[in-house]
């Protein structure tokens, strides 16, 4: 019969509270994805009211109440694993099998973003309570998670990475004055040590250009065996994919009817349309790797040819890559602005001048930022305006009423 001490130890192990309490280092040779999946299981299961309380209220510049701290602390065990994953020395492999083509599940992506959002809340709680190391560790772990989240090489995963990095960058900017110089230096070192950024160009080359076409080839072969002698049934099996392209839950019947007409009503005709897509992907792959000025010219020519194509499958399948790449340019700009701000904090004017605007001709434009008559920090502005406005970021050095620190509404007041 187990004695009480053994029972207590087993209980601690089962609840996960022993993790990290050992003096010896944890393993760094575990696939980070495995640790992330474990962390998702350990994540706080908040009632809807508590979840809404945390994620729908505006906390910037506020004195955080005890309830806030009690709720974010429920993610402590989750973040022990997320932090451990950030130190992994082996590549992150989410175990995604792309053989299902457009029906492939990517269940990790929503959880990746949710975890990064929780890291943001944990960071501002830790900063309020003087826990610099905790805030820094969680943000580095979140940044690393964003990078690792893109390892399946899909376009959507790269977009989630961009969103995750944006959350981390805006958290640093909105709480800039609360970070010690030492913590800011550690943040930059942690960001530099993170896995390489997933790119739009890599997503096109390694996944997007093959996912649908490889699946379609294999699926036609399977369907011909399933419906021998009924080629119309084989072709019609693809209908639902394209009817789901409609907006607001409405079926899009026009796209499929145009595809059927172009196929001549045969599955072989459908495969001919699929194979005609590959040269366009090859061309897009080359465009995706171009520097920003050349990209803007070539991508417009590319989509002009898409619209003129007699192959309706090309117009239906190709994503709006131009918008995705613009977000990537903006993300690179934001990261450079954070680095410039940290260098300014650590080394003054010389530090600011040491970081160039990726899309300008020298350092970022610098000015003090005054909000409602009070100097609240400083603003960095880029020459890049691909989203319809100059990219800018405000680094808050003094608490007060909340405002947007970046994006289209940078410098404007936030609603409560």
N, C-alpha and C positions, 0 to 999 in steps of 0.2 A: 504494500500500500504506500502511495506517495505521501511524503510528509508535506506540511504546509509550505515550507520554503520552496520545494520543488514545484508545487502547484502554482505558487505566485510567479515563479520564474517562467513557467510555461504560459501563464496568462500574459505576462509582459511580452513574451516572444510572439504570441498569437495576435496581440494588438499592435505589434510593430514598435513598441516604445523602447525596445532594446537597441534598435538601429542607431548607430553612431555613438553609442555610449562606450564602446571599447576603445582602449588606448591605441591599439595598433591601427595602421592605415587600412582603409577599405580598398577593395579590389578595383583596379582601373582597366582590367582586360575584359569586362563584360560588355556585350553589345548595348550601347546606350538605349536603343529602342526597347529592349527588354526592361530596363530600369524605368523608362518612361511609362510603358504599359503598366508596370507595377504601381507607379505613382498615381496613374489615373484611377486605379482600383482603390487606392488609399485616399483619394481626394475627398474633401469635405462634402457630405451629403446634406446640403442646407435646405431647409424648408423654403418654399417659394417666397414667403414674406421676408425672410432673412436674406435670401439671394437678391431680391429687389432692393432691399435696404442698402446693401453693399454696392450694387452695380448700377443703380439708377439715380442715386444721389450724387450731388456735386461736392467733392471733398477738398478740392484745391484751396489751400490757404486757411482751412478751418481747423479748429481744435478738435481732434478726433475723440469721440466719446468712448467710454469703457466697452460699450456693446460692440463697437467696431473691432476693438482689439480681441474680444472674446470670440468673435466670428472668424476673423482671419487666422487666429491661432489654431482653428480646427484643421488647417491645412499644413500644420507643422510636419507631420509624418510624410505627407506627400512631398514636401520640399526637401526633406532629407534625401530622398531618392533623386529628385530633380537636380539637386546640387551634386550628388555623387556622379550622376550621368555627365555633368559638365566636365568632370575630370577624366573621363574615359579616354583611353589611348588607342581604341580600336574604332573603325568606321561604324556609323549608325546605319543599320539595315532594318527597315520597318517590316520586311517580309511581305511586300506587296507583289501579288501575282497578276501581271497585266494581261494574262491570256483571256480574261473576260472582257477586254476592250472597254467600250463605253459603260459597261455594267460593273466595272471594277470598283470595289468599295475602298474608300480612303477614310476609315473611321478615326484615325489618329488626328486628323487636321483640326477638327472642331475642338478636341481636347487640348491640342497644342495652344491654340489661341486662348482658350479659357484659362489655362494654367498661367500664361503670360499676363493675362488680365489680373489674376490673383496675385502674381508677383508684384505688380504695380501697387496694389493695395497694401501688401505686406511691407513694401519698401517705405511708403509714406508713414505707416504706423511705426516702423523701426526708427525712422529719422526723427519723428516727433519724440520718441522715447530715448534718444541718444544712442541707439544701437547702430552705429555706423557700419560695423562689419556685417551685421545681418542684412541691412539694406543693400550693401554692395554685393554680397554673395548671392542674394536672390535675383538681383538684376543681371548679374553675369550669367547665372544659371538660366534665366529667362531668355537672354540674348543667344546663348548657346543652343537652347531648345529651338528657338526660331530658325537658326541655321540648320540644325539637324532635322527639323521638320521638312526641309526641302530636299532631303536625300532621296526621295522616291522619284525625283526628276520630272515631276508633272508641273504643268503651268500653274495649276491651282495651288500647289504646294509652295511654289516660289512666291505667289501672291500672299499666301498666309505668312511666309517668312517676312515679306515686306511689311505686312501689318504688324507682326510681332516686333520687329525692329523699331517701327514707328512708335509703338507703345512704350518701349524701353527708352528711346530717345526723348520722347515728350515728357516722360517721368523725370529724367535727369534735368531737362530744361525747367520744368515747373517747380522743381525743388532744389534748384542749383545752389542757392545760398545756404541750404541746410547741410550740404555735403562738405566734409572736411577736405582740404587739399590732398591728404593722403588717400582718402577713399576715391576721389576723382581719378587719381593716378592709378589706383588699383583697378578701377572700372575700365580704363583704357587698356591696361595690360590684359585684363580678362577678355575684353572684346577682341583684342589682337590674337589671343590664344584660341579663340573659337574656331570651329571648322570653317572652311572657305564658304563664301556666300554662294548659294544656288543662283543660277542666272537663267534669264529667259532664253538665251541662246542655247544653253545646255539642255533645257527642257525641250526645245524644238528638235534638237539634234538627236537626243537619246530616247525620248518617250513619245512626244506628240506626233512626230513624223511616222511612227510605226504602230502606235497603239490601235488606231481604228483600222488601218489597212491590213495589218497582220491578222487581226481578229476577224475582219470581214472575209478574207480568203479562207481561213479555217472554218468559219461558220457556214459559208456556202457549201463547202465540202461535206460538212456534217448534215446539213439540211437535205442535200441531194440523196444521201443515204436514208434519211428519215422519210422523205417523200419521193421515192423513185417514180419517175415518169410524170411528176406533177411540178414542173418548173415554175408555174404561176404561184404555187403555194410557197415554194422556196423564196421567190422574190418578195412575196407579200409578207414574209416573216420579218422583214426589215422595216415595215411600215411604222410601227409604234415608235421607233427611235426618232424619226423625223416629225411625226405628228406631235411629239412632246416638246418640239421647239417653240410652240405657241406661247404667247404672253399671258400672264395672269390666269394660268390654269386652263386656257382655251386651247383646243386642238388646232394644230396648223395642218390643214389638209392640202394646201396649195403646194408646199415644198415637195411632198411625196408625189403628188400628181405630176409635177415637172420632172422629177427623177425617173418615174416610171416611163414617161414619154421618151426621155433621153436614152433609156436602156433598151428600147424596142420591145419591152415586156419580157425580157429574159434575164436570168441570173448571170449569164455570161456577159450581157450588156452592162449589168450592174458592176461586175468586176472590172470591166474595161474603164468605167468611170472612176472606180477606186484607184486603179493603177495610174490613171492620168493625173492624180493628185500628187504623186511623188516628186515630179520636177518642181512643182510649186513649193513643196516643203523644202527641197534642196535650195531653192532660191531664197525662201524666207530664212533658212538657217544662216545663209551668208549675210543677209540684211540685218539679222538680229545681233550680229557681232560688230556691226559698224559703229564708229563714234557717233555721238549725238547729232551733229549737223548733217552728216551724210545719211544717217538713218532717217531723219525727217523727210529728206528728199526721196529716198528710195522706197520707203514704206508707202508713200502716197501713190507712187507709180505702181507698186505691187497691188494695192487694193483697187486701183483703177482697172488693172488687168483682171482681177477677180470678178469685178462687176461686169466686165465684157465677156467673160468666159461662157462658152456654150455648154459647159459641164455644170449642171445645177448642184451637183454634189460638192463641188469646190466652194461655192458660195455658202452652202449650208454648214459645212464642217469647219472651215477655217475660222479660228477665234478672232476677236478684235484685238489683235496683237499690238496694234499701235498704242492703245490705251494702257495695256499691260506694261509695255516698255517705257512709256512716259512715267508710270508709277515707279519703275525701277530707277530711272534717272533721278526722280525726286528723292527716293530713298537714299541713294548715294550722296546726294546733296545734304540731306539731313544729317547723315552720319559724319560727314566732313565738318558740318557746322558744330556738332557736339564736340568733336576733337579740337576744333579751333577755340571753342569756349573754354575747354579744359586747359589748353595750352596758355590761353590768356590768364586764367586763374593762377596757373603755376608759375608763369614766366613773364607776365605783363605784355606790353606791346610787342616785344620781340617774339613771344610765343604766338600771339595772334597773327603776326605777319608770316609765321613759319608754315601755315596751313593755307593752301590755295583753294579757291572756289573751283570745283571740278569743271564747271562750264563757264568760267569767267577768265579774266586775264590778270590774275593775281589773287590777293586775299579777299575775303568777304567784306562787304560794306558793313561798317560798325557804327552804331549810334546808341546813346543812352535811351532808355524807354521810360517815358512818363505816362502814368495811367491815373486819370482823375486828379491831376495836379501833383502826384507823388512819384518820385523816381523809384521805380521798382526793379530795375536791372538794366540789361543791355540787349540790343537786337542785332542779329547778324542777318544779312540779306544777300541772296545769290543773284547772279545774272540769269539763272535758268528760270523760265516761265512757261514750261511746257504744259502745265495744267491750267493755264489761263491767268496766272498771277505769279509774281516773283516769289520764289521759295524763300521763306524767312523763318527764323526761330528766335523766340524771346527767352532769355535766361533770367529767371526770377531770383533776385537776391534779397528781396524784402517781402514779407507776408502782407496780405491785404485782400481786397475783393478779387474774385477770380476772373481771369480772362483767357482767351485762347492763346496758346503759346506758339502755335504753328498752323500751317494750312491756310485755306482761303480766308479765314476770319481771324488770322493772327492779330493780336492786339485789341480785339473787340471783346466786350464784356460777355461772360458766360451767364446763361440763365441759371437760376437756383437748381 
